[in-house]
Amino acid sequence: MVPVLVSSKLKSLLIPLTRVVVFTGAGISAESGVPTFRGQNGLWNEFRVEDLATPQAFAAHPQQVWEWYSWRRELISKITPNQGHSAVAHFERFFSSFCLVSQNVDGLHDRAGNQRILKLHGDIWEVRCISCGLRRMDFRPVLSPLPPRCECGGMLRPGVVWFGEMLPSDVFERAVRETQSCDLFFSVGTSAEVFPAAQLPGIARQHGAYVVEVNIERSAAAHVAHEVLLGKAGEILPELSACLRGALAGPGSELAG
Ligand SMILES: [Zn+2]
Protein backbone atom coordinates (compact mmCIF):
# COMPACT_ATOMS: atom_id res chain seq x y z
CA MET A 1 0.00 0.00 0.00
CA VAL A 2 1.26 3.44 -0.96
CA PRO A 3 1.54 5.78 2.02
CA VAL A 4 -0.60 8.90 1.74
CA LEU A 5 1.28 12.11 2.18
CA VAL A 6 -0.67 13.99 4.83
CA SER A 7 -0.24 17.69 4.10
CA SER A 8 1.03 19.92 6.89
CA LYS A 9 -2.23 21.87 6.73
CA LEU A 10 -4.30 18.74 7.27
CA LYS A 11 -1.94 17.48 9.95
CA SER A 12 -2.29 20.79 11.83
CA LEU A 13 -6.06 20.23 11.96
CA LEU A 14 -5.84 16.73 13.40
CA ILE A 15 -6.08 17.91 17.01
CA PRO A 16 -8.89 17.22 19.49
CA LEU A 17 -10.33 20.76 19.41
CA THR A 18 -11.00 20.72 15.67
CA ARG A 19 -14.69 20.40 14.90
CA VAL A 20 -15.01 17.60 12.39
CA VAL A 21 -17.73 16.30 10.10
CA VAL A 22 -17.24 13.07 8.16
CA PHE A 23 -19.67 12.55 5.29
CA THR A 24 -19.73 9.03 3.86
CA GLY A 25 -21.25 7.30 0.86
CA ALA A 26 -21.44 3.88 -0.74
CA GLY A 27 -17.73 3.71 -1.56
CA ILE A 28 -16.64 2.99 2.01
CA SER A 29 -19.10 0.09 2.28
CA ALA A 30 -18.27 -1.20 -1.20
CA GLU A 31 -14.77 -1.88 0.15
CA SER A 32 -16.40 -4.32 2.58
CA GLY A 33 -18.37 -5.96 -0.23
CA VAL A 34 -21.72 -4.17 0.04
CA PRO A 35 -23.10 -3.85 -3.51
CA THR A 36 -23.47 -0.28 -4.69
CA PHE A 37 -26.37 1.16 -6.66
CA ARG A 38 -24.48 3.22 -9.18
CA GLY A 39 -21.44 2.56 -11.28
CA GLN A 40 -20.43 -0.28 -13.50
CA ASN A 41 -21.62 -3.16 -11.33
CA GLY A 42 -24.32 -1.15 -9.60
CA LEU A 43 -27.55 -2.79 -8.53
CA TRP A 44 -29.58 -0.36 -10.59
CA ASN A 45 -28.18 -1.88 -13.76
CA GLU A 46 -29.77 -5.15 -12.72
CA PHE A 47 -32.97 -4.04 -11.02
CA ARG A 48 -35.46 -1.35 -11.83
CA VAL A 49 -35.65 1.38 -9.19
CA GLU A 50 -39.34 1.90 -9.78
CA ASP A 51 -40.08 -1.79 -9.11
CA LEU A 52 -38.30 -1.92 -5.77
CA ALA A 53 -37.44 1.34 -4.08
CA THR A 54 -40.42 3.65 -4.38
CA PRO A 55 -43.53 4.12 -2.20
CA GLN A 56 -45.63 3.19 -5.24
CA ALA A 57 -43.81 -0.14 -5.60
CA PHE A 58 -44.38 -0.92 -1.93
CA ALA A 59 -48.07 -0.07 -2.18
CA ALA A 60 -48.47 -2.32 -5.22
CA HIS A 61 -46.13 -5.24 -4.34
CA PRO A 62 -45.12 -5.15 -0.67
CA GLN A 63 -43.96 -8.76 -0.68
CA GLN A 64 -41.71 -8.30 -3.71
CA VAL A 65 -40.17 -5.18 -2.19
CA TRP A 66 -39.59 -7.00 1.10
CA GLU A 67 -37.96 -9.95 -0.66
CA TRP A 68 -35.44 -7.54 -2.14
CA TYR A 69 -34.76 -5.98 1.26
CA SER A 70 -34.53 -9.42 2.86
CA TRP A 71 -31.92 -10.39 0.30
CA ARG A 72 -29.91 -7.25 1.04
CA ARG A 73 -30.27 -7.61 4.83
CA GLU A 74 -29.01 -11.17 4.65
CA LEU A 75 -26.09 -10.16 2.45
CA ILE A 76 -25.12 -7.23 4.70
CA SER A 77 -25.40 -9.35 7.86
CA LYS A 78 -22.48 -11.46 6.61
CA ILE A 79 -20.30 -8.43 5.86
CA THR A 80 -17.98 -6.79 8.38
CA PRO A 81 -16.88 -3.17 8.72
CA ASN A 82 -13.44 -2.42 7.28
CA GLN A 83 -10.46 -0.36 8.48
CA GLY A 84 -12.04 2.77 7.03
CA HIS A 85 -15.10 2.33 9.26
CA SER A 86 -12.83 1.67 12.25
CA ALA A 87 -10.88 4.85 11.56
CA VAL A 88 -14.11 6.88 11.49
CA ALA A 89 -15.06 5.37 14.86
CA HIS A 90 -11.63 6.40 16.17
CA PHE A 91 -12.29 9.96 14.91
CA GLU A 92 -15.48 10.09 16.99
CA ARG A 93 -13.57 9.18 20.15
CA PHE A 94 -10.70 11.58 19.40
CA PHE A 95 -12.35 14.85 18.36
CA SER A 96 -14.36 16.61 21.04
CA SER A 97 -16.82 17.87 18.42
CA PHE A 98 -17.55 15.24 15.82
CA CYS A 99 -20.46 14.33 13.60
CA LEU A 100 -20.81 11.50 11.13
CA VAL A 101 -23.26 12.10 8.29
CA SER A 102 -23.86 8.99 6.23
CA GLN A 103 -25.82 8.18 3.14
CA ASN A 104 -25.37 4.47 3.85
CA VAL A 105 -28.20 2.39 5.25
CA ASP A 106 -26.18 -0.78 6.00
CA GLY A 107 -25.39 -0.16 9.68
CA LEU A 108 -21.64 -0.81 9.25
CA HIS A 109 -20.73 2.50 10.95
CA ASP A 110 -22.78 1.46 13.99
CA ARG A 111 -21.05 -1.90 14.07
CA ALA A 112 -17.63 -0.21 13.85
CA GLY A 113 -18.49 1.76 17.00
CA ASN A 114 -19.81 5.15 15.89
CA GLN A 115 -22.64 6.39 18.09
CA ARG A 116 -23.49 9.82 16.73
CA ILE A 117 -24.62 9.20 13.17
CA LEU A 118 -26.98 11.28 11.08
CA LYS A 119 -28.41 8.76 8.63
CA LEU A 120 -29.66 10.78 5.70
CA HIS A 121 -31.19 7.83 3.89
CA GLY A 122 -32.41 5.85 6.89
CA ASP A 123 -31.34 2.43 8.09
CA ILE A 124 -32.03 -0.95 6.50
CA TRP A 125 -32.26 -2.47 10.00
CA GLU A 126 -35.13 -0.21 11.00
CA VAL A 127 -38.75 -1.18 10.39
CA ARG A 128 -41.56 1.34 10.36
CA CYS A 129 -45.31 0.76 10.62
CA ILE A 130 -47.25 2.42 7.83
CA SER A 131 -50.39 2.54 10.04
CA CYS A 132 -49.30 3.74 13.50
CA GLY A 133 -45.87 5.13 12.62
CA LEU A 134 -43.99 2.98 15.16
CA ARG A 135 -40.28 2.63 14.43
CA ARG A 136 -37.99 0.01 15.85
CA MET A 137 -34.80 -1.82 15.02
CA ASP A 138 -34.95 -5.44 13.94
CA PHE A 139 -31.60 -7.06 13.23
CA ARG A 140 -32.88 -10.45 12.12
CA PRO A 141 -31.62 -10.85 8.54
CA VAL A 142 -34.74 -12.69 7.41
CA LEU A 143 -38.16 -11.63 8.59
CA SER A 144 -40.95 -14.08 8.13
CA PRO A 145 -43.67 -14.00 6.98
CA LEU A 146 -43.31 -11.17 4.49
CA PRO A 147 -44.44 -8.47 4.62
CA PRO A 148 -43.89 -8.30 8.40
CA ARG A 149 -46.64 -6.84 10.57
CA CYS A 150 -46.69 -4.39 13.46
CA GLU A 151 -48.34 -5.26 16.80
CA CYS A 152 -51.18 -2.96 15.69
CA GLY A 153 -51.77 -5.13 12.62
CA GLY A 154 -50.37 -2.56 10.18
CA MET A 155 -47.77 -3.43 7.60
CA LEU A 156 -44.11 -2.74 8.37
CA ARG A 157 -41.86 -1.16 5.77
CA PRO A 158 -38.07 -0.82 5.66
CA GLY A 159 -36.90 2.35 7.43
CA VAL A 160 -35.06 3.69 4.41
CA VAL A 161 -35.67 6.71 2.20
CA TRP A 162 -37.07 5.67 -1.15
CA PHE A 163 -36.87 7.43 -4.48
CA GLY A 164 -39.46 10.17 -4.61
CA GLU A 165 -39.46 10.54 -0.81
CA MET A 166 -38.11 13.48 1.15
CA LEU A 167 -35.11 13.03 3.40
CA PRO A 168 -36.11 13.14 7.08
CA SER A 169 -36.00 16.95 7.36
CA ASP A 170 -34.79 17.13 10.97
CA VAL A 171 -31.87 14.85 10.14
CA PHE A 172 -30.86 16.81 7.07
CA GLU A 173 -31.20 20.15 8.89
CA ARG A 174 -28.93 18.90 11.65
CA ALA A 175 -26.42 17.69 9.04
CA VAL A 176 -26.43 21.14 7.43
CA ARG A 177 -25.95 22.86 10.81
CA GLU A 178 -23.04 20.58 11.71
CA THR A 179 -21.53 21.15 8.26
CA GLN A 180 -21.85 24.92 8.58
CA SER A 181 -20.08 25.00 11.94
CA CYS A 182 -17.24 22.53 11.40
CA ASP A 183 -13.56 23.34 10.80
CA LEU A 184 -12.69 20.18 8.88
CA PHE A 185 -15.00 18.30 6.55
CA PHE A 186 -14.20 14.91 5.05
CA SER A 187 -16.16 13.62 2.09
CA VAL A 188 -15.51 9.87 1.92
CA GLY A 189 -16.47 7.34 -0.72
CA THR A 190 -19.26 9.35 -2.25
CA SER A 191 -19.74 10.26 -5.89
CA ALA A 192 -21.64 13.37 -4.68
CA GLU A 193 -24.36 12.91 -7.24
CA VAL A 194 -27.37 12.34 -4.99
CA PHE A 195 -29.02 15.57 -3.87
CA PRO A 196 -29.59 17.19 -1.46
CA ALA A 197 -26.82 15.25 0.36
CA ALA A 198 -24.32 16.15 -2.36
CA GLN A 199 -24.61 19.83 -1.38
CA LEU A 200 -22.84 19.26 1.92
CA PRO A 201 -19.20 19.55 0.75
CA GLY A 202 -20.04 22.86 -0.95
CA ILE A 203 -21.84 24.14 2.15
CA ALA A 204 -18.79 23.22 4.26
CA ARG A 205 -16.49 25.14 1.93
CA GLN A 206 -18.77 28.20 1.83
CA HIS A 207 -18.74 28.33 5.62
CA GLY A 208 -15.00 28.22 5.92
CA ALA A 209 -14.24 24.56 6.61
CA TYR A 210 -11.18 22.86 5.23
CA VAL A 211 -12.62 20.26 2.85
CA VAL A 212 -10.87 16.96 2.15
CA GLU A 213 -12.17 14.39 -0.29
CA VAL A 214 -11.20 10.72 0.10
CA ASN A 215 -12.30 8.68 -2.89
CA ILE A 216 -11.01 6.22 -5.46
CA GLU A 217 -11.66 8.83 -8.17
CA ARG A 218 -12.46 12.52 -8.19
CA SER A 219 -16.15 13.00 -7.43
CA ALA A 220 -18.59 15.56 -8.78
CA ALA A 221 -17.78 17.63 -5.67
CA ALA A 222 -13.98 17.38 -5.94
CA HIS A 223 -13.78 20.96 -7.19
CA VAL A 224 -14.91 22.29 -3.80
CA ALA A 225 -12.28 20.28 -1.91
CA HIS A 226 -9.00 21.84 -0.75
CA GLU A 227 -7.40 18.40 -1.00
CA VAL A 228 -8.36 15.23 -2.82
CA LEU A 229 -6.79 12.05 -1.46
CA LEU A 230 -7.22 9.41 -4.13
CA GLY A 231 -7.45 5.84 -2.91
CA LYS A 232 -9.43 3.49 -0.75
CA ALA A 233 -11.05 4.78 2.43
CA GLY A 234 -9.81 1.60 4.11
CA GLU A 235 -6.21 2.62 3.40
CA ILE A 236 -6.27 6.41 3.64
CA LEU A 237 -8.40 6.84 6.78
CA PRO A 238 -6.24 4.54 8.93
CA GLU A 239 -3.22 6.68 7.98
CA LEU A 240 -5.05 9.79 9.15
CA SER A 241 -6.09 7.89 12.24
CA ALA A 242 -2.41 7.13 12.95
CA CYS A 243 -1.74 10.90 12.82
CA LEU A 244 -4.38 11.34 15.55
CA ARG A 245 -2.38 9.14 17.86
CA GLY A 246 0.59 11.40 17.20
CA ALA A 247 -1.51 14.46 17.97
CA LEU A 248 -2.66 12.91 21.24
CA ALA A 249 0.95 12.46 22.34
CA GLY A 250 1.10 16.26 22.57
CA PRO A 251 4.05 18.64 22.10
CA GLY A 252 7.21 16.89 21.11
CA SER A 253 5.44 14.22 19.10
CA GLU A 254 6.31 16.20 15.99
CA LEU A 255 9.99 15.73 16.79
CA ALA A 256 9.54 12.12 17.77
CA GLY A 257 7.54 11.31 14.65
ZN1 LIG B 1 -48.39 -0.21 13.93
Boltz pocket constraint, residues with backbone or C-beta under 6 A from the ligand:
constraints:
  - pocket:
      binder: B
      contacts: [[A, 129], [A, 130], [A, 131], [A, 132], [A, 133], [A, 134], [A, 150], [A, 151], [A, 152], [A, 153], [A, 154]]
      max_distance: 6.0
